[in-house]
Amino acid sequence: MPRDLSPRLGEIVDALPLTPQARVLEIGCGPGAAARAVAARLTSGHILAIDRSAKAIAQAKTASAQEIASGHMSVRQITAEDFALEPGEAPFDIVFAVRVGALDGRHPEAGRRALERIAAALVPGGRLFVDGGQPLREIPMPPQR
């Protein structure tokens, strides 16, 4: 477990159904502690950590230089409600978010738009987890057409 991971984030990362080859999207990554912990569990997988804050992304890039250089992690400044796969980018198996207003009910309209964007970025059967459970709760995603 990385030294900079709080016990709460450790529980959240432990609760994710990660496989070594998973493609994971973290929404609201902050300085990237949880993303680094996920990256440490991946062999051929990848985590993309996004945040709306330029400061958070700069911190995540600096603190995660080793994980980014290994190819197991990347970061991008974007909001959940504006997120879209880039050309040629593979969809994600797992999406998770901790304390993200668009996904915890604080901002319902942004949440609706974010869920549409997340659904479009998931593989069929992909899963979305947010904090608020023990320690996570899964948000049911509509079947993809």
DSSP file (Angstrom, degrees, kcal/mol; ACC not computed):
  #  RESIDUE AA STRUCTURE BP1 BP2  ACC     N-H-->O    O-->H-N    N-H-->O    O-->H-N    TCO  KAPPA ALPHA  PHI   PSI    X-CA   Y-CA   Z-CA
    1    1 A M              0   0    0      0, 0.0    36,-0.0     0, 0.0     9,-0.0   0.000 360.0 360.0 360.0 128.8    0.0    0.0    0.0
    2    2 A P    >   -     0   0    0      0, 0.0     3,-1.5     0, 0.0    35,-0.0  -0.267 360.0-125.1 -58.6 145.3    1.5    3.4   -0.9
    3    3 A R  T 3  S+     0   0    0      1,-0.3     0, 0.0     0, 0.0     0, 0.0   0.807 106.9  56.4 -62.7 -31.6    2.5    5.5    2.0
    4    4 A D  T 3  S+     0   0    0     29,-0.1     2,-0.6     2,-0.0    -1,-0.3   0.316  82.3 106.9 -88.2  11.6    0.4    8.5    1.0
    5    5 A L    <   -     0   0    0     -3,-1.5    29,-0.0    28,-0.1     0, 0.0  -0.795  66.4-135.6 -94.3 123.9   -2.9    6.5    0.9
    6    6 A S     >  -     0   0    0     -2,-0.6     4,-2.6     1,-0.1     5,-0.2  -0.312  25.2-109.9 -69.4 158.4   -5.3    7.2    3.7
    7    7 A P  H  > S+     0   0    0      0, 0.0     4,-2.3     0, 0.0     5,-0.2   0.893 120.0  53.1 -56.3 -38.6   -7.0    4.2    5.4
    8    8 A R  H  > S+     0   0    0      2,-0.2     4,-2.0     1,-0.2     5,-0.1   0.940 111.0  44.3 -63.7 -47.5  -10.3    5.3    3.8
    9    9 A L  H  > S+     0   0    0      1,-0.2     4,-2.8     2,-0.2     5,-0.2   0.862 110.6  56.8 -65.6 -33.6   -8.8    5.4    0.3
   10   10 A G  H  X S+     0   0    0     -4,-2.6     4,-2.5     2,-0.2    -1,-0.2   0.919 106.9  48.2 -60.6 -43.9   -7.1    2.1    1.0
   11   11 A E  H  X S+     0   0    0     -4,-2.3     4,-1.6     2,-0.2    -2,-0.2   0.893 111.9  50.3 -62.4 -40.3  -10.5    0.5    1.8
   12   12 A I  H  X S+     0   0    0     -4,-2.0     4,-0.9     2,-0.2    -2,-0.2   0.938 111.9  45.7 -65.5 -47.2  -11.9    2.0   -1.3
   13   13 A V  H >< S+     0   0    0     -4,-2.8     3,-0.9     1,-0.2     5,-0.3   0.917 111.9  52.7 -62.6 -42.2   -9.1    0.7   -3.6
   14   14 A D  H 3< S+     0   0    0     -4,-2.5    -1,-0.2     1,-0.2    -2,-0.2   0.823 106.5  54.7 -61.5 -31.0   -9.3   -2.7   -1.8
   15   15 A A  H 3< S+     0   0    0     -4,-1.6    -1,-0.2    -3,-0.2    -2,-0.2   0.666  84.5 101.7 -79.1 -16.7  -13.1   -2.9   -2.6
   16   16 A L  S << S-     0   0    0     -3,-0.9     2,-2.2    -4,-0.9    80,-0.0  -0.456  80.8-124.1 -69.8 139.6  -12.7   -2.3   -6.3
   17   17 A P        +     0   0    0      0, 0.0     2,-0.1     0, 0.0    -1,-0.1  -0.395  49.7 173.1 -80.5  64.4  -13.0   -5.5   -8.4
   18   18 A L        -     0   0    0     -2,-2.2     6,-0.0    -5,-0.3    24,-0.0  -0.439  20.2-170.7 -78.5 144.6   -9.6   -5.0  -10.0
   19   19 A T    >   -     0   0    0     -2,-0.1     3,-1.8     1,-0.0    24,-0.1  -0.904  39.1-108.8-122.3 158.2   -7.8   -7.4  -12.2
   20   20 A P  T 3  S+     0   0    0      0, 0.0    23,-2.6     0, 0.0    25,-1.9   0.737 119.9  43.5 -61.2 -20.8   -4.2   -7.0  -13.3
   21   21 A Q  T 3  S+     0   0    0     23,-0.2    25,-0.1    21,-0.2    21,-0.1   0.292  86.8 132.6-105.7   9.4   -5.3   -6.1  -16.9
   22   22 A A    <   -     0   0    0     -3,-1.8    24,-1.9    23,-0.2     2,-0.6  -0.231  52.1-139.3 -64.2 147.4   -8.2   -3.8  -16.0
   23   23 A R  E     -a   46   0A   0     22,-0.2    70,-2.5    24,-0.0    71,-1.8  -0.960  31.3-172.9-103.3 121.6   -8.8   -0.4  -17.6
   24   24 A V  E     -ab  47  94A   0     22,-2.9    24,-2.7    -2,-0.6     2,-0.5  -0.918  18.9-160.8-124.6 140.5   -9.8    1.9  -14.8
   25   25 A L  E     -ab  48  95A   0     69,-2.3    71,-2.4    -2,-0.4     2,-0.5  -0.987   6.9-162.9-118.9 123.4  -11.1    5.5  -14.8
   26   26 A E  E     -ab  49  96A   0     22,-2.6    24,-3.0    -2,-0.5     2,-0.5  -0.938   7.5-155.2-105.4 125.8  -10.9    7.5  -11.6
   27   27 A I  E    S+ab  50  97A   0     69,-2.7    71,-0.7    -2,-0.5    24,-0.2  -0.867  78.1  14.8-100.3 127.8  -13.1   10.6  -11.6
   28   28 A G  S    S+     0   0    0     22,-1.5    23,-0.3    -2,-0.5    70,-0.3   0.957  73.5 172.9  76.5  54.1  -11.9   13.4   -9.2
   29   29 A C    >   -     0   0    0     21,-2.5     3,-2.3    -3,-0.4     4,-0.3   0.646  11.3-171.1 -73.8 -16.7   -8.5   12.0   -8.6
   30   30 A G  T 3  S-     0   0    0      1,-0.3    30,-0.3    20,-0.2    -1,-0.2  -0.354  74.0 -11.3  56.2-138.3   -7.1   15.0   -6.7
   31   31 A P  T 3  S-     0   0    0      0, 0.0    -1,-0.3     0, 0.0    32,-0.2   0.455 102.7-108.6 -76.3   1.8   -3.3   14.5   -6.2
   32   32 A G  S <> S+     0   0    0     -3,-2.3     4,-2.4    18,-0.1     5,-0.2   0.607  72.5 137.5  93.4  12.4   -3.6   10.9   -7.4
   33   33 A A  H  > S+     0   0    0     -4,-0.3     4,-1.8     1,-0.2     5,-0.1   0.933  79.0  42.6 -60.8 -47.9   -3.1    8.8   -4.3
   34   34 A A  H  > S+     0   0    0     -5,-0.3     4,-2.3     1,-0.2    -1,-0.2   0.903 112.9  53.9 -66.2 -39.4   -5.8    6.3   -5.1
   35   35 A A  H  > S+     0   0    0     -6,-0.2     4,-2.9     1,-0.2    -1,-0.2   0.893 107.6  50.6 -61.9 -39.4   -4.8    6.1   -8.8
   36   36 A R  H  X S+     0   0    0     -4,-2.4     4,-1.9     2,-0.2    -1,-0.2   0.898 109.2  51.3 -64.4 -39.4   -1.3    5.3   -7.8
   37   37 A A  H  < S+     0   0    0     -4,-1.8     4,-0.4     2,-0.2    -2,-0.2   0.889 112.3  46.3 -65.4 -38.1   -2.5    2.5   -5.5
   38   38 A V  H >< S+     0   0    0     -4,-2.3     3,-1.9     1,-0.2     4,-0.4   0.941 109.5  54.2 -66.4 -46.8   -4.6    1.1   -8.4
   39   39 A A  H >< S+     0   0    0     -4,-2.9     3,-1.4     1,-0.3    -2,-0.2   0.846 100.5  61.3 -56.9 -34.9   -1.7    1.4  -10.8
   40   40 A A  T 3< S+     0   0    0     -4,-1.9    -1,-0.3     1,-0.3    -2,-0.2   0.713 104.0  50.3 -65.3 -19.5    0.5   -0.7   -8.4
   41   41 A R  T <  S+     0   0    0     -3,-1.9     2,-0.3    -4,-0.4    -1,-0.3   0.437  94.7  91.4 -97.2  -1.2   -2.0   -3.5   -8.9
   42   42 A L    <   +     0   0    0     -3,-1.4   -21,-0.2    -4,-0.4    30,-0.1  -0.742  39.2 171.3 -99.8 142.2   -2.0   -3.5  -12.7
   43   43 A T  S    S+     0   0    0    -23,-2.6   -22,-0.2    -2,-0.3    -1,-0.2   0.745  91.8   0.3-108.1 -57.2    0.3   -5.5  -14.9
   44   44 A S  S    S+     0   0    0    -24,-0.9   -23,-0.2     2,-0.0    -2,-0.1   0.369 116.9  95.9-110.5   2.0   -1.1   -4.9  -18.4
   45   45 A G        -     0   0    0    -25,-1.9     2,-0.3    -6,-0.1   -22,-0.2  -0.140  58.7-146.1 -84.3-177.0   -3.9   -2.6  -17.3
   46   46 A H  E     -a   23   0A   0    -24,-1.9   -22,-2.9   -25,-0.1     2,-0.4  -0.995   4.8-151.9-151.6 143.9   -4.1    1.1  -17.1
   47   47 A I  E     -ac  24  73A   0     25,-2.3    27,-2.1    -2,-0.3     2,-0.6  -0.988   5.4-160.2-119.5 131.1   -5.7    3.8  -15.0
   48   48 A L  E     -ac  25  74A   0    -24,-2.7   -22,-2.6    -2,-0.4     2,-0.6  -0.954  11.4-160.4-104.6 121.0   -6.7    7.2  -16.3
   49   49 A A  E     -ac  26  75A   0     25,-2.8    27,-1.9    -2,-0.6     2,-0.3  -0.906  12.1-175.6-105.6 121.8   -7.1    9.7  -13.5
   50   50 A I  E     +ac  27  76A   0    -24,-3.0   -21,-2.5    -2,-0.6   -22,-1.5  -0.859   9.8 168.0-118.8 154.3   -9.2   12.8  -14.2
   51   51 A D  E     - c   0  77A   0     25,-1.3    27,-1.4    -2,-0.3     6,-0.1  -0.972  37.5-133.2-156.8 149.9  -10.0   15.9  -12.3
   52   52 A R  S    S+     0   0    0     -2,-0.3     2,-0.5    25,-0.2    27,-0.1   0.703  85.0  88.7 -76.0 -19.3  -11.5   19.3  -13.1
   53   53 A S     >  -     0   0    0      1,-0.2     4,-2.1    25,-0.1     5,-0.2  -0.692  61.9-158.4 -89.7 124.0   -8.8   21.1  -11.2
   54   54 A A  H  > S+     0   0    0     -2,-0.5     4,-2.4     2,-0.2     5,-0.2   0.878  97.9  54.3 -62.4 -37.6   -5.6   22.1  -13.0
   55   55 A K  H  > S+     0   0    0      2,-0.2     4,-2.4     1,-0.2    -1,-0.2   0.925 108.2  48.3 -63.2 -44.8   -3.8   22.2   -9.6
   56   56 A A  H  > S+     0   0    0      1,-0.2     4,-2.7     2,-0.2    -1,-0.2   0.911 112.0  49.2 -62.3 -42.4   -4.9   18.7   -8.8
   57   57 A I  H  X S+     0   0    0     -4,-2.1     4,-2.7     2,-0.2    -1,-0.2   0.901 110.1  50.9 -65.3 -40.4   -3.7   17.4  -12.1
   58   58 A A  H  X S+     0   0    0     -4,-2.4     4,-2.1     2,-0.2    -1,-0.2   0.919 112.4  47.0 -62.0 -42.8   -0.4   19.1  -11.8
   59   59 A Q  H  X S+     0   0    0     -4,-2.4     4,-2.8     2,-0.2     5,-0.2   0.916 112.4  49.7 -63.6 -43.5    0.0   17.5   -8.3
   60   60 A A  H  X S+     0   0    0     -4,-2.7     4,-1.8   -30,-0.3    -2,-0.2   0.902 110.0  51.0 -63.6 -41.4   -1.0   14.1   -9.7
   61   61 A K  H  < S+     0   0    0     -4,-2.7    -1,-0.2     2,-0.2    -2,-0.2   0.931 114.2  43.8 -60.8 -45.2    1.5   14.3  -12.6
   62   62 A T  H >< S+     0   0    0     -4,-2.1     3,-1.0     1,-0.2    -2,-0.2   0.942 118.2  42.4 -65.8 -48.4    4.4   15.2  -10.2
   63   63 A A  H 3< S+     0   0    0     -4,-2.8     3,-0.2     1,-0.2    -1,-0.2   0.714 118.7  46.1 -72.3 -20.1    3.5   12.6   -7.6
   64   64 A S  T 3X  +     0   0    0     -4,-1.8     4,-2.8    -5,-0.2     5,-0.3   0.083  69.9 122.1-111.2  21.6    2.8    9.9  -10.2
   65   65 A A  H <> S+     0   0    0     -3,-1.0     4,-2.6     1,-0.2    -1,-0.2   0.873  77.4  49.1 -55.2 -40.3    5.8   10.3  -12.5
   66   66 A Q  H  > S+     0   0    0     -3,-0.2     4,-1.7     2,-0.2    -1,-0.2   0.925 113.0  45.8 -66.6 -44.8    6.9    6.7  -12.0
   67   67 A E  H  >>S+     0   0    0      2,-0.2     5,-1.3     1,-0.2     6,-1.0   0.878 114.5  48.6 -66.7 -38.2    3.4    5.3  -12.7
   68   68 A I  H ><5S+     0   0    0     -4,-2.8     3,-1.2     1,-0.2    -2,-0.2   0.926 110.6  50.7 -66.7 -44.6    3.0    7.5  -15.7
   69   69 A A  H 3<5S+     0   0    0     -4,-2.6    -2,-0.2    -5,-0.3    -1,-0.2   0.820 105.7  57.3 -62.5 -30.9    6.4    6.5  -17.1
   70   70 A S  H 3<5S-     0   0    0     -4,-1.7    -1,-0.3    -5,-0.2    -2,-0.2   0.663 111.7-121.7 -73.7 -15.5    5.6    2.8  -16.6
   71   71 A G  T <<5S+     0   0    0     -3,-1.2    -3,-0.2    -4,-0.5    -2,-0.1   0.466  87.6 106.4  87.4   1.3    2.5    3.2  -18.8
   72   72 A H  S   <S+     0   0    0     -5,-1.3   -25,-2.3   -26,-0.1     2,-0.3   0.552  79.7  35.8 -89.0  -7.9    0.1    2.1  -16.1
   73   73 A M  E     +c   47   0A   0     -6,-1.0     2,-0.3   -27,-0.2    -2,-0.3  -0.999  54.9 173.2-146.8 144.9   -1.3    5.5  -15.4
   74   74 A S  E     -c   48   0A   0    -27,-2.1   -25,-2.8    -2,-0.3     2,-0.3  -0.958  16.8-146.5-141.9 163.0   -2.2    8.8  -17.2
   75   75 A V  E     -c   49   0A   0     -2,-0.3     2,-0.3   -27,-0.2   -25,-0.2  -0.935  12.3-177.4-130.8 152.8   -3.9   11.9  -16.1
   76   76 A R  E     -c   50   0A   0    -27,-1.9   -25,-1.3    -2,-0.3     2,-0.8  -0.980  26.5-129.1-151.2 136.0   -6.2   14.4  -17.8
   77   77 A Q  E     +c   51   0A   0     -2,-0.3     2,-0.3   -27,-0.2   -25,-0.2  -0.789  59.9 115.2 -87.7 111.9   -7.8   17.7  -16.8
   78   78 A I        -     0   0    0    -27,-1.4     2,-0.2    -2,-0.8   -25,-0.1  -0.951  61.4-108.0-167.8 155.1  -11.6   17.4  -17.6
   79   79 A T    >>  -     0   0    0     -2,-0.3     3,-0.8   -27,-0.1     4,-0.7  -0.548  29.5-118.9 -86.1 158.0  -14.9   17.3  -15.7
   80   80 A A  G >4 S+     0   0    0      1,-0.2     3,-0.7     2,-0.2    -1,-0.1   0.884 115.3  54.7 -61.3 -38.4  -16.9   14.1  -15.5
   81   81 A E  G 34 S+     0   0    0      1,-0.2    -1,-0.2    36,-0.1    36,-0.0   0.632 114.0  40.4 -75.4 -11.8  -19.8   15.7  -17.4
   82   82 A D  G <4 S+     0   0    0     -3,-0.8    -1,-0.2     2,-0.0    -2,-0.2   0.416  87.4 125.2-108.6  -2.4  -17.5   16.6  -20.3
   83   83 A F    <<  +     0   0    0     -4,-0.7     2,-0.3    -3,-0.7    38,-0.1  -0.293  27.7 160.9 -65.3 138.8  -15.5   13.4  -20.4
   84   84 A A        -     0   0    0     37,-0.0     2,-0.1    36,-0.0    34,-0.1  -0.978  45.0 -96.9-150.4 149.2  -15.3   11.5  -23.6
   85   85 A L        -     0   0    0     -2,-0.3     3,-0.1    32,-0.2     5,-0.0  -0.407  42.0-124.1 -61.6 140.6  -12.9    8.8  -24.9
   86   86 A E    >   -     0   0    0      1,-0.2     3,-2.7     4,-0.1    -1,-0.1  -0.496  46.8 -71.1 -80.6 159.1  -10.2   10.3  -27.1
   87   87 A P  T 3  S+     0   0    0      0, 0.0    -1,-0.2     0, 0.0     3,-0.1  -0.270 123.6   8.5 -53.1 128.7   -9.8    8.9  -30.6
   88   88 A G  T 3  S+     0   0    0      1,-0.3     2,-0.3    -3,-0.1    -2,-0.0   0.367  94.3 136.8  82.0  -5.0   -8.4    5.4  -30.4
   89   89 A E    <   -     0   0    0     -3,-2.7    -1,-0.3     1,-0.1    -4,-0.1  -0.605  53.5-126.5 -78.6 131.2   -8.8    5.2  -26.6
   90   90 A A        -     0   0    0     -2,-0.3    -4,-0.1     1,-0.1    -1,-0.1  -0.435  27.9-105.8 -74.1 149.2  -10.1    1.9  -25.4
   91   91 A P        -     0   0    0      0, 0.0     2,-0.3     0, 0.0    31,-0.2  -0.179  37.9-105.0 -70.3 171.1  -13.2    1.9  -23.1
   92   92 A F  E     - d   0 122A   0     29,-3.0    31,-2.7     1,-0.1   -68,-0.2  -0.704  12.8-157.3-105.2 148.0  -13.0    1.2  -19.3
   93   93 A D  E    S+     0   0A   0    -70,-2.5    34,-2.3    -2,-0.3     2,-0.4   0.823  85.0  23.5 -84.5 -38.1  -13.9   -1.8  -17.3
   94   94 A I  E     -bd  24 127A   0    -71,-1.8   -69,-2.3    32,-0.2     2,-0.4  -0.989  60.1-172.1-135.7 137.3  -14.3    0.1  -14.0
   95   95 A V  E     +bd  25 128A   0     32,-2.5    34,-2.7    -2,-0.4     2,-0.3  -0.993  13.2 178.6-124.3 137.2  -15.0    3.7  -13.1
   96   96 A F  E     -bd  26 129A   0    -71,-2.4   -69,-2.7    -2,-0.4     2,-0.3  -0.988   8.4-174.6-139.7 154.6  -14.8    5.0   -9.6
   97   97 A A  E     -bd  27 130A   0     32,-1.7    34,-1.3    -2,-0.3     2,-0.5  -0.997   8.1-161.9-147.7 138.6  -15.3    8.3   -7.9
   98   98 A V  S    S-     0   0    0    -71,-0.7     6,-0.0    -2,-0.3    32,-0.0  -0.989  78.6 -10.7-125.2 123.7  -14.8    9.6   -4.3
   99   99 A R  S    S+     0   0    0     -2,-0.5     2,-0.6     1,-0.2    -1,-0.2   0.923  83.8 155.0  55.2  51.0  -16.4   12.8   -3.1
  100  100 A V    >>  -     0   0    0      1,-0.1     3,-2.0    -3,-0.1     4,-1.1  -0.941  37.3-150.9-110.4 114.6  -17.5   13.9   -6.6
  101  101 A G  T 34>S+     0   0    0     -2,-0.6     6,-1.7     1,-0.3     5,-0.7   0.796  93.8  58.9 -56.7 -33.3  -20.5   16.3   -6.5
  102  102 A A  T 345S+     0   0    0      1,-0.2    -1,-0.3     4,-0.2    13,-0.2   0.720 115.8  35.1 -69.3 -19.2  -21.8   15.2   -9.9
  103  103 A L  T <45S+     0   0    0     -3,-2.0    -2,-0.2     1,-0.1    -1,-0.2   0.478 109.5  59.6-115.4  -3.9  -22.1   11.6   -8.7
  104  104 A D  T  <5S-     0   0    0     -4,-1.1    -2,-0.1    -3,-0.2    -3,-0.1   0.261 114.5 -99.0-109.7  13.5  -23.1   11.9   -5.0
  105  105 A G  T   5S+     0   0    0     -4,-0.4    -3,-0.1    -5,-0.2    -4,-0.1   0.344  95.7 109.5  94.0  -7.2  -26.3   13.8   -5.6
  106  106 A R  S   <S+     0   0    0     -5,-0.7    -4,-0.2     1,-0.3    -5,-0.1   0.802  89.9  29.5 -72.6 -27.5  -25.1   17.3   -4.8
  107  107 A H  S  > S+     0   0    0     -6,-1.7     4,-2.5     1,-0.1    -1,-0.3  -0.716  71.2 178.8-133.3  81.5  -25.3   18.4   -8.5
  108  108 A P  H  > S+     0   0    0      0, 0.0     4,-2.3     0, 0.0     5,-0.2   0.849  79.4  48.5 -58.7 -41.0  -28.1   16.4  -10.1
  109  109 A E  H  > S+     0   0    0      2,-0.2     4,-2.0     1,-0.2     5,-0.2   0.937 114.3  45.6 -67.4 -44.2  -27.9   18.0  -13.6
  110  110 A A  H  > S+     0   0    0      1,-0.2     4,-2.8     2,-0.2    -1,-0.2   0.880 111.6  55.6 -62.5 -36.0  -24.2   17.6  -13.8
  111  111 A G  H  X S+     0   0    0     -4,-2.5     4,-2.6     2,-0.2    -2,-0.2   0.902 104.9  50.8 -62.9 -42.3  -24.7   14.0  -12.5
  112  112 A R  H  X S+     0   0    0     -4,-2.3     4,-1.7     2,-0.2    -1,-0.2   0.935 114.0  44.3 -60.3 -46.6  -27.1   13.2  -15.3
  113  113 A R  H  X S+     0   0    0     -4,-2.0     4,-2.1     1,-0.2    -2,-0.2   0.901 112.8  52.2 -66.0 -40.4  -24.6   14.4  -17.9
  114  114 A A  H  X S+     0   0    0     -4,-2.8     4,-2.9     1,-0.2    -2,-0.2   0.913 107.3  52.1 -62.7 -42.6  -21.7   12.6  -16.1
  115  115 A L  H  X S+     0   0    0     -4,-2.6     4,-2.6     1,-0.2    -1,-0.2   0.883 108.5  51.2 -63.0 -37.6  -23.6    9.3  -16.1
  116  116 A E  H  X S+     0   0    0     -4,-1.7     4,-1.7     2,-0.2    -1,-0.2   0.928 112.9  45.9 -62.2 -44.2  -24.3    9.6  -19.8
  117  117 A R  H  X S+     0   0    0     -4,-2.1     4,-0.8     2,-0.2    -2,-0.2   0.894 113.4  49.1 -66.2 -40.9  -20.6   10.2  -20.4
  118  118 A I  H >X S+     0   0    0     -4,-2.9     3,-1.1     1,-0.2     4,-0.6   0.938 108.7  52.4 -65.1 -46.6  -19.5    7.4  -18.2
  119  119 A A  H >< S+     0   0    0     -4,-2.6     3,-0.9     1,-0.3    -1,-0.2   0.888 108.7  51.5 -56.8 -39.2  -21.9    4.9  -19.8
  120  120 A A  H 3< S+     0   0    0     -4,-1.7    -1,-0.3     1,-0.2    -2,-0.2   0.701 110.1  50.1 -70.9 -18.7  -20.4    5.8  -23.2
  121  121 A A  H << S+     0   0    0     -3,-1.1   -29,-3.0    -4,-0.8     2,-0.3   0.419  95.1  91.0-100.7   0.3  -16.9    5.2  -21.9
  122  122 A L  E << S-d   92   0A   0     -3,-0.9   -29,-0.2    -4,-0.6     3,-0.1  -0.684  75.9-119.4 -98.0 149.5  -17.5    1.8  -20.4
  123  123 A V  E >   -     0   0A   0    -31,-2.7     3,-2.7    -2,-0.3     2,-0.1  -0.410  56.7 -75.7 -68.1 159.0  -17.1   -1.6  -22.0
  124  124 A P  E 3  S+     0   0A   0      0, 0.0    -1,-0.1     0, 0.0     3,-0.1  -0.428 128.8  20.1 -56.1 130.2  -20.4   -3.6  -22.0
  125  125 A G  E 3  S+     0   0A   0      1,-0.2    -2,-0.1    -2,-0.1   -32,-0.0   0.476  92.4 152.7  83.8   2.3  -20.9   -4.8  -18.5
  126  126 A G  E <   -     0   0A   0     -3,-2.7     2,-0.4    -7,-0.1    -1,-0.2  -0.234  34.8-134.7 -62.9 157.4  -18.5   -2.1  -17.1
  127  127 A R  E     -d   94   0A   0    -34,-2.3   -32,-2.5    -3,-0.1     2,-0.4  -0.911  11.3-153.4-126.5 144.5  -19.1   -1.0  -13.6
  128  128 A L  E     -dE  95 139A   0     11,-0.6    11,-2.5    -2,-0.4     2,-0.4  -0.963  14.4-174.7-116.8 129.0  -19.3    2.4  -11.8
  129  129 A F  E     +dE  96 138A   0    -34,-2.7   -32,-1.7    -2,-0.4     2,-0.3  -0.969   3.2 178.9-124.1 138.9  -18.5    2.7   -8.1
  130  130 A V  E     -dE  97 137A   0      7,-2.6     7,-2.8    -2,-0.4     3,-0.3  -0.925  34.9 -96.9-131.3 159.9  -18.9    5.8   -5.8
  131  131 A D  E    S+ E   0 136A   0    -34,-1.3     5,-0.2    -2,-0.3     3,-0.1  -0.241  87.3  81.2 -68.8 165.6  -18.2    6.4   -2.2
  132  132 A G  S    S+     0   0    0      3,-1.1     4,-0.2     1,-0.3    -1,-0.2   0.391  77.8  79.5 115.3   0.1  -21.1    6.2    0.3
  133  133 A G  S    S-     0   0    0      2,-1.1    -1,-0.3    -3,-0.3     4,-0.2  -0.062 108.1 -47.7-108.3-144.0  -21.3    2.4    0.7
  134  134 A Q  S    S-     0   0    0      2,-1.1    -3,-0.0     1,-0.1     3,-0.0  -0.543 126.6 -41.6-117.5  65.1  -19.3    0.1    2.9
  135  135 A P  S    S+     0   0    0      0, 0.0    -3,-1.1     0, 0.0    -2,-1.1  -0.998 141.3  20.6 -98.3  -6.1  -17.0    1.6    1.5
  136  136 A L  E     -E  131   0A   0     -4,-0.2    -2,-1.1    -5,-0.2     2,-0.4  -0.819  55.6-154.7-121.1 159.6  -18.4    1.8   -2.0
  137  137 A R  E     -E  130   0A   0     -7,-2.8    -7,-2.6    -2,-0.3     2,-0.4  -0.989  21.2-127.4-128.4 146.2  -21.7    1.5   -3.7
  138  138 A E  E     -E  129   0A   0     -2,-0.4    -9,-0.2    -9,-0.2   -11,-0.0  -0.760  12.8-145.9 -93.9 134.2  -22.2    0.5   -7.2
  139  139 A I  E     -E  128   0A   0    -11,-2.5   -11,-0.6    -2,-0.4     2,-0.1  -0.877  25.8-120.7 -96.9 120.4  -24.3    2.7   -9.5
  140  140 A P        -     0   0    0      0, 0.0   -13,-0.1     0, 0.0   -11,-0.0  -0.384  26.4-148.7 -62.7 134.7  -26.3    0.6  -12.0
  141  141 A M        -     0   0    0    -15,-0.2     3,-0.1    -2,-0.1   -16,-0.0  -0.837  19.7-109.2-104.8 142.4  -25.4    1.5  -15.6
  142  142 A P        -     0   0    0      0, 0.0    -1,-0.0     0, 0.0     2,-0.0  -0.384  44.3 -95.8 -66.0 147.0  -27.9    1.2  -18.4
  143  143 A P        -     0   0    0      0, 0.0     2,-0.2     0, 0.0   -24,-0.0  -0.374  42.3-117.0 -61.2 140.7  -27.3   -1.6  -20.8
  144  144 A Q              0   0    0      1,-0.1   -24,-0.0    -3,-0.1   -21,-0.0  -0.532 360.0 360.0 -78.7 147.0  -25.3   -0.4  -23.9
  145  145 A R              0   0    0     -2,-0.2    -1,-0.1   -21,-0.0     0, 0.0   0.436 360.0 360.0 -92.9 360.0  -27.1   -0.7  -27.2
